[in-house]
């Protein structure tokens, strides 16, 4: 009888621990929530490459809303909605979606890559 109770207790404890573990998609979402400083943005347009430091901020809210503000035009707040998988962030702004590939995912540092309108962007971000 005691042996059965021990087996049941171990089974229940294991089930509880494993059910609390976040999926990669949930883990990325919880990591993203907050404000991220765009430390560096490098973009390539045809044959031109440029790098801008301290490019602005991205803010991701828990409810799937967010915004970005570029340091070149800080009075304009660009609002968007967002979702994620375990390797991408998809933003939707003015009925246009953008997919950002997560190259590096750490709790205080991110590296992203995306392309739009024949321009390729690489971002390095740190959490504020």
C-alpha positions as CSV (number, residue, x, y, z in Angstrom):
1,X,0.0,0.0,0.0
2,X,2.8,2.4,0.9
3,X,4.6,1.6,-2.3
4,X,1.5,2.5,-4.4
5,X,1.3,5.8,-2.6
6,X,4.9,6.6,-3.3
7,X,4.5,5.7,-7.0
8,X,1.3,7.8,-7.2
9,X,3.1,10.8,-5.5
10,X,6.1,10.6,-7.9
11,X,3.7,10.4,-10.9
12,X,1.7,13.4,-9.7
13,X,4.8,15.4,-9.0
14,X,6.4,14.6,-12.4
15,X,3.1,15.5,-14.2
16,X,2.9,18.9,-12.3
17,X,6.5,19.8,-13.1
18,X,6.3,18.8,-16.8
19,X,3.0,20.7,-17.3
20,X,4.5,23.9,-16.0
21,X,7.3,24.0,-18.6
22,X,6.7,26.6,-21.3
23,X,6.7,25.7,-24.9
24,X,9.4,27.5,-27.1
25,X,6.6,29.7,-28.5
26,X,5.4,30.7,-25.0
27,X,9.0,31.2,-23.8
28,X,9.8,33.6,-26.7
29,X,6.5,35.5,-26.0
30,X,7.3,36.0,-22.3
31,X,10.9,37.0,-23.3
32,X,9.7,39.6,-25.8
33,X,7.2,41.4,-23.5
34,X,8.7,44.7,-22.5
35,X,10.7,47.5,-24.2
36,X,13.8,46.8,-26.4
37,X,16.4,49.3,-27.4
38,X,17.5,48.9,-31.0
39,X,21.2,49.2,-30.4
40,X,22.1,48.7,-34.0
41,X,20.3,48.4,-37.3
42,X,22.2,47.4,-40.4
43,X,20.3,47.5,-43.7
44,X,21.3,46.6,-47.3
45,X,19.5,48.2,-50.2
46,X,20.8,47.0,-53.6
47,X,24.5,47.9,-53.3
48,X,24.2,50.3,-50.3
49,X,24.9,49.1,-46.8
50,X,24.3,51.4,-43.8
51,X,24.5,50.9,-40.0
52,X,22.6,53.1,-37.6
53,X,23.3,52.9,-33.8
54,X,20.7,53.7,-31.2
55,X,18.0,53.3,-33.8
56,X,15.0,53.5,-31.5
57,X,12.8,51.1,-29.5
58,X,10.3,48.3,-29.9
59,X,7.7,47.7,-27.2
60,X,5.8,44.4,-27.0
61,X,2.8,44.2,-24.7
62,X,1.4,41.0,-23.2
63,X,-1.9,41.5,-24.9
64,X,-0.3,41.3,-28.4
65,X,-0.2,45.0,-29.1
66,X,3.0,47.0,-29.4
67,X,4.8,49.9,-31.0
68,X,8.1,51.0,-32.4
69,X,9.7,54.5,-32.3
70,X,12.7,55.3,-34.4
71,X,15.2,57.8,-33.1
72,X,15.2,59.6,-36.4
73,X,11.5,60.6,-35.8
74,X,10.8,60.2,-32.1
75,X,7.5,62.1,-32.3
76,X,5.9,59.3,-34.4
77,X,4.7,56.2,-32.5
78,X,4.0,53.3,-34.9
79,X,1.5,50.9,-33.4
80,X,1.1,47.2,-34.4
81,X,-0.2,43.9,-33.2
82,X,2.0,40.9,-32.9
83,X,2.1,37.1,-32.6
84,X,5.1,34.7,-32.5
85,X,6.2,31.2,-33.1
86,X,9.3,29.8,-31.5
87,X,11.5,31.3,-34.2
88,X,9.6,34.3,-35.6
89,X,7.7,37.4,-34.7
90,X,4.8,38.5,-37.1
91,X,3.7,42.1,-36.8
92,X,0.6,43.6,-38.4
93,X,0.4,47.4,-39.0
94,X,-2.0,49.1,-41.4
95,X,-3.0,45.7,-42.8
96,X,0.6,44.9,-43.8
97,X,2.3,42.1,-42.1
98,X,6.1,41.7,-41.5
99,X,7.9,38.5,-40.4
100,X,11.0,38.9,-38.3
101,X,13.3,36.0,-37.9
102,X,14.8,35.5,-34.5
103,X,18.5,34.9,-34.9
104,X,19.4,35.2,-31.2
105,X,16.9,34.9,-28.4
106,X,18.1,35.8,-24.9
107,X,16.3,37.4,-22.0
108,X,18.2,40.7,-22.4
109,X,19.6,40.5,-25.9
110,X,17.9,39.8,-29.3
111,X,19.2,39.6,-32.8
112,X,16.6,39.8,-35.6
113,X,16.6,39.6,-39.4
114,X,13.9,40.7,-41.9
115,X,13.4,42.0,-45.4
116,X,10.9,44.4,-46.9
117,X,10.7,46.3,-50.1
118,X,14.0,44.9,-51.4
119,X,15.8,46.0,-48.2
120,X,17.3,43.6,-45.8
121,X,17.5,44.6,-42.1
122,X,19.5,43.1,-39.2
123,X,18.8,44.3,-35.7
124,X,20.7,44.0,-32.4
125,X,18.5,44.8,-29.4
126,X,18.9,44.9,-25.7
127,X,16.1,44.9,-23.1
128,X,15.5,48.2,-21.2
